[in-house]
Amino acid sequence: MQKTFAYRRQEIVQDAPVVAELLNKWPALFTVSEINAEFMRITTLPLQAKFLAELDRYSPNLLKVFHNRGGDAGRKIRLLVAPTARSEDIELKRDSVLKSLCAYLKEDSNSLIKE
């Protein structure tokens, strides 16, 4: 995949193919390891480490925004955040923030987060 990076980039930028075409032509691009490798090639940053660091950085502000949400989404968010109030478990907090973000945006967290 390293050798074809320039070719793939050119094709994606110029032709703007639909995702189904990309999946057909380069299925490896849709694996976790290849997504991480592509991100590293493009940005020279490790994707997962960068994402988790930024999630940790913005979590307090996100939680403040979520706290102000009303209605059904607000109730769901409060239920998701409640177990993390007294916990120091960073994994639990990250999970809670990501699921709360999905609830805030009225998205299905099961389609985003795979256990």
N, C-alpha and C positions, 0 to 999 in steps of 0.2 A: 504494500500500500504506500510505503514511503516513496517508491520510484514513480508511482503514477499520480502523486499529489498535484503537481503542476497541471497535468492533463485534466484531472477531475475538477480542479478549481476553475480552469478555463471553461470547461463544459458547463459547469453549474452556473457560473456568472453570466456567460454569454447566452446559453440556451434556456436557462431557468426551467429545467424539467420539473414535472410534478414528483411528489415524494414516491409514488408507486413506481415510477420509472427508475428512480435512484435505487430503490429497494431491489428491483429486478437486476439492475446492472451491477451494483456494488452492495450486496447484502451485508458484507462485513462492516460497512459504515454504520450499521444499526446495532452493533454489539457494544457492550459497555467498554471493553478494552480498546476497541477501535475509536470510539467516541473520545475516550481519554487521550489516545494517541493523536488524533486529529486536532484536538484542542491544544495539546502540547506543541504540535508542529506550527499551528497558527499563532499562538500567543506566547509560547515558551513558559507557560504556567501550568502547574498540575491542576486539572479541572476540579476533582473532588476536594482536594485540600483548600483550594481557593473558594469554592462554593461554601464549604462548611465554615471557613473563617469568616466570610462575609455574612453568612446566616447568623453566626454567633454575634457578630458586630451589630447587626440590625435587629436582632430579636427583641431587645427591650423596647425599641421604638415601634416595632410591629405590634407587640403586645399592647402598647398604649392605644394604638389605632383600633385594634380588635376589640379592646375593652369598651370602646364607645359605640360599637355596632349594636343596633337594637333588633327587635323582632326575633324570628326563628333562628336566623344565623347567629345572632348575639347569644342566644341561649345555648346553641350548640357549641359555640366557641368557649363560653364559660365552663361548660362541661369538659371540654378538651384541655383547657388550661388549668383547671382546679387541681389535678394530681401533681402538677409541677410546682405549685406554689411553695411547698416546703422541701422539695427534692433538690439535691445538688447533682443529680444524674444528667449529664449534658446530652446524652442520647435521647432521654425521655423529653427533655426540653426542646430539642431539635424536632423530634417527631411531633410534639404538640404544636409548635409554631407552624410547621409545614401543613399539618392537617387543619389548623385554624385558618391559615391563608386560603386553603381550598374552600373552607366554609364561608369565609369572608367574600370570596369571589364567586360563591355559589357553584362551585365545581365539585365533581365527584373525586374524593381523595383516593379512592381505590384505583382509579385510572392513572393516577400520578405516582403514588407510593406503592411500591412492591415490598412486602415484608421479607 
